[in-house]
Amino acid sequence: MKKLTHNMSKGIVIIPTYNEIENIESIIRAVFSLHKPFHILIVDDNSPDHTAKKVVELQNEFQGRLFLENRTKKSGLGTAYVHGFKWALANQYEYIFEMDADFSHNPNDLEKLYDACHFESADVAIGSRYITGVNVVNWPLSRVLLSYFASVYVRMITGMKIQDATAGFMCYKKEVLESINLDKIKFIGYAFQIEMKYRAYAKNFVILEVPIIFTDRAKGQSKMSGSIIKEAVFGVISLRIKKFFKGL
């Protein structure tokens, strides 16, 4: 993991990718077109469609702003983010973002998340689909209900007052990630998002939800599966039990 010698931006957007060739260039350009100067770290799991190769091409255009970490195989969302978090901390970024590559998260909302952490009291800002009703576009009702009731269930089990516990559009202040033992993160699928919020909550960090509109991907393949949902459901219970008996 190479370390940068200088850092002109305080914020880095981590985007994990697996077969995102249809979206990768557009999402990178969209982030770099924002008024706020974010950097981007792509963590690619050896995509057969050559997503990483496209990123390398774009690095010539966005030198010192676009970074790539290649992993040898598809190892799951959680491990990709942990890899990215460690890289971002090693390179002393103040604000570390999670975002999908597929435009389900609107890049313009990165500035809202940044503002919540920089100008308001948030240590963790969540791009929330459910803080002002249900703001989800193009999802089948079954998927909306699954996601919504997953968050209700997480609130019941954990006591967290978070409306969108499975959200994957986030900003963390670096102090939050420094205080969490990233090597102990257990989950790799969507339960990873719940676990990270819960670990921040257990350490009394301020978590704010910022309303966003989530739009389902238009291009490429969804990564959601039955095993990911099962991990999320049973993972929450095990997290709560672990904290009850010996703390996180």
Legacy VTK file of the C-alpha trace (Angstrom):
# vtk DataFile Version 3.0
C-alpha trace
ASCII
DATASET POLYDATA
POINTS 248 float
0.000 0.000 0.000
1.878 3.075 -1.147
1.752 6.311 0.805
1.316 9.699 -0.854
3.828 12.432 -0.195
1.282 15.251 -0.172
-2.455 15.638 0.111
-4.204 18.636 -1.447
-7.711 17.466 -0.579
-9.126 16.746 2.867
-11.778 14.390 1.493
-11.429 11.052 -0.287
-14.290 9.113 -1.860
-13.788 5.344 -1.707
-15.593 3.484 -4.487
-15.369 -0.335 -4.460
-15.798 -1.864 -7.914
-16.466 -5.222 -9.490
-17.463 -5.175 -13.168
-18.412 -1.486 -13.319
-16.969 -0.686 -16.758
-20.285 0.866 -17.839
-20.280 3.350 -14.947
-16.700 3.936 -13.862
-15.649 6.784 -16.142
-18.931 8.675 -15.684
-18.885 8.418 -11.883
-15.239 9.562 -11.698
-15.936 12.558 -13.953
-19.072 13.425 -11.980
-17.168 13.535 -8.675
-14.333 15.574 -10.164
-16.786 18.073 -11.662
-18.034 19.068 -8.186
-17.159 22.450 -6.737
-15.461 20.800 -3.736
-12.123 19.148 -4.655
-12.530 15.527 -3.582
-10.014 12.794 -4.314
-11.151 9.306 -5.357
-9.834 5.873 -4.415
-11.123 2.982 -6.524
-10.767 -0.415 -4.825
-11.202 -2.941 -7.634
-11.595 -6.680 -7.039
-9.872 -7.799 -10.241
-12.918 -7.094 -12.444
-12.934 -9.316 -15.548
-14.476 -6.431 -17.549
-11.258 -4.345 -17.123
-12.727 -1.673 -14.847
-9.236 -1.157 -13.361
-7.678 -0.659 -16.783
-10.088 2.205 -17.470
-9.172 3.758 -14.099
-5.458 3.560 -14.997
-6.210 5.385 -18.282
-8.070 8.119 -16.390
-5.229 8.503 -13.875
-3.214 10.212 -16.639
-5.902 12.904 -16.812
-6.453 13.196 -13.047
-2.938 12.857 -11.677
-2.657 13.181 -7.914
-6.445 12.991 -7.500
-7.444 9.526 -8.708
-5.994 6.460 -6.999
-6.415 2.736 -7.568
-5.946 -0.237 -5.284
-6.109 -3.568 -7.132
-7.144 -6.654 -5.187
-6.586 -10.122 -6.558
-10.117 -11.474 -6.187
-13.713 -10.631 -5.332
-13.619 -10.482 -1.536
-16.753 -8.569 -0.608
-17.856 -5.011 0.018
-16.789 -4.853 3.652
-13.200 -5.930 3.063
-12.951 -3.512 0.117
-13.997 -0.611 2.341
-11.680 -1.679 5.174
-8.832 -1.775 2.643
-9.818 1.714 1.467
-10.178 3.060 5.023
-6.668 1.916 5.936
-5.282 3.496 2.764
-7.099 6.774 3.459
-5.901 6.907 7.085
-2.320 6.146 6.015
-2.588 9.119 3.651
-4.041 11.416 6.314
-7.395 12.315 4.796
-9.703 14.121 7.237
-13.011 13.049 5.675
-13.486 9.566 4.252
-16.529 8.787 2.098
-18.202 5.583 0.953
-20.069 5.663 -2.363
-21.328 3.167 -4.948
-20.048 3.255 -8.509
-23.464 2.837 -10.124
-25.022 6.314 -9.596
-27.528 4.992 -7.056
-25.839 7.645 -4.904
-25.895 11.101 -6.483
-22.337 12.519 -6.469
-23.777 16.006 -5.810
-24.825 14.782 -2.359
-21.173 14.272 -1.353
-21.078 17.982 -0.547
-24.091 17.620 1.792
-22.345 14.816 3.682
-19.142 16.852 3.865
-21.025 19.870 5.217
-22.666 17.753 7.946
-19.223 16.662 9.185
-17.307 19.883 8.560
-19.800 22.622 9.466
-22.251 20.732 11.695
-21.712 18.406 14.642
-21.546 15.068 12.775
-18.693 12.634 13.268
-20.497 10.299 10.869
-22.907 11.523 8.171
-25.315 9.085 6.529
-26.929 9.697 3.157
-30.345 8.540 4.329
-33.144 7.174 2.147
-35.682 7.121 4.989
-35.180 10.237 7.119
-37.880 12.158 5.175
-40.205 9.350 4.058
-39.064 6.746 1.525
-36.779 8.336 -1.076
-36.022 5.414 -3.351
-36.441 5.507 -7.134
-36.767 2.491 -9.464
-36.659 -0.217 -6.809
-39.331 -2.920 -6.813
-41.616 -2.626 -3.791
-40.258 -5.881 -2.334
-36.727 -4.431 -2.234
-37.934 -1.152 -0.693
-39.830 -3.040 2.016
-36.876 -5.333 2.708
-34.507 -2.400 3.123
-36.947 -0.267 5.116
-37.911 -3.027 7.541
-34.262 -4.077 7.876
-33.647 -0.609 9.315
-36.686 -0.874 11.624
-35.378 -4.231 12.813
-31.865 -2.854 13.378
-33.293 -0.004 15.486
-35.261 -2.466 17.612
-32.307 -4.787 18.222
-29.516 -2.224 18.676
-31.262 0.820 20.113
-29.659 3.059 17.463
-31.973 5.903 16.402
-30.936 5.575 12.757
-33.621 5.492 10.066
-31.357 4.030 7.356
-29.033 1.538 9.047
-28.055 -0.260 5.837
-27.098 2.940 3.962
-23.856 2.740 2.013
-23.449 6.458 1.260
-21.431 7.828 4.162
-18.855 10.287 5.418
-16.619 9.457 8.371
-14.307 11.843 10.138
-10.916 10.201 10.351
-11.085 10.089 14.193
-14.009 7.659 13.949
-12.143 5.204 11.725
-8.982 5.576 13.821
-10.917 4.594 16.945
-12.471 1.456 15.406
-10.362 -1.687 15.212
-10.797 -2.261 11.470
-9.200 -5.713 11.704
-12.094 -6.827 13.894
-14.801 -5.939 11.389
-16.652 -9.180 10.948
-19.095 -8.730 8.094
-18.432 -8.456 4.395
-21.856 -7.833 2.812
-24.485 -5.224 3.645
-24.239 -6.138 7.337
-20.871 -4.383 7.167
-22.745 -1.072 6.899
-24.765 -1.855 10.023
-21.673 -2.986 11.921
-19.723 0.188 11.119
-22.589 2.417 12.270
-23.037 0.348 15.394
-19.347 0.513 16.294
-19.403 4.306 15.866
-22.626 4.502 17.919
-21.144 2.309 20.682
-18.250 4.783 20.971
-20.685 7.713 21.310
-19.781 9.456 18.067
-22.382 11.889 16.715
-24.233 10.315 13.771
-26.375 12.567 11.567
-28.658 11.521 8.713
-28.796 13.722 5.635
-31.765 13.171 3.296
-30.854 11.915 -0.173
-32.751 10.361 -3.073
-31.487 6.884 -3.927
-31.900 5.799 -7.553
-31.402 2.156 -8.506
-28.574 1.456 -10.927
-29.378 1.914 -14.623
-26.305 0.028 -15.911
-24.481 -3.099 -14.796
-25.447 -5.920 -12.441
-26.761 -5.632 -8.880
-24.612 -7.373 -6.251
-27.505 -8.102 -3.834
-28.117 -11.762 -2.971
-29.976 -13.931 -0.463
-26.816 -14.716 1.499
-26.064 -10.990 1.882
-29.551 -10.398 3.323
-29.213 -13.381 5.681
-25.861 -12.091 6.914
-27.438 -8.706 7.626
-30.358 -10.168 9.601
-28.416 -12.623 11.771
-25.376 -10.375 11.959
-27.274 -7.656 13.797
-28.378 -10.057 16.509
-24.854 -11.405 16.997
-23.458 -7.847 17.167
-25.908 -6.936 19.927
-25.183 -10.095 21.910
-21.422 -9.558 21.610
-21.689 -6.004 22.919
-23.941 -7.130 25.747
-21.479 -9.737 26.971
-18.082 -8.217 26.382
-18.388 -4.944 24.531
-17.196 -4.262 21.012
LINES 1 249
248 0 1 2 3 4 5 6 7 8 9 10 11 12 13 14 15 16 17 18 19 20 21 22 23 24 25 26 27 28 29 30 31 32 33 34 35 36 37 38 39 40 41 42 43 44 45 46 47 48 49 50 51 52 53 54 55 56 57 58 59 60 61 62 63 64 65 66 67 68 69 70 71 72 73 74 75 76 77 78 79 80 81 82 83 84 85 86 87 88 89 90 91 92 93 94 95 96 97 98 99 100 101 102 103 104 105 106 107 108 109 110 111 112 113 114 115 116 117 118 119 120 121 122 123 124 125 126 127 128 129 130 131 132 133 134 135 136 137 138 139 140 141 142 143 144 145 146 147 148 149 150 151 152 153 154 155 156 157 158 159 160 161 162 163 164 165 166 167 168 169 170 171 172 173 174 175 176 177 178 179 180 181 182 183 184 185 186 187 188 189 190 191 192 193 194 195 196 197 198 199 200 201 202 203 204 205 206 207 208 209 210 211 212 213 214 215 216 217 218 219 220 221 222 223 224 225 226 227 228 229 230 231 232 233 234 235 236 237 238 239 240 241 242 243 244 245 246 247
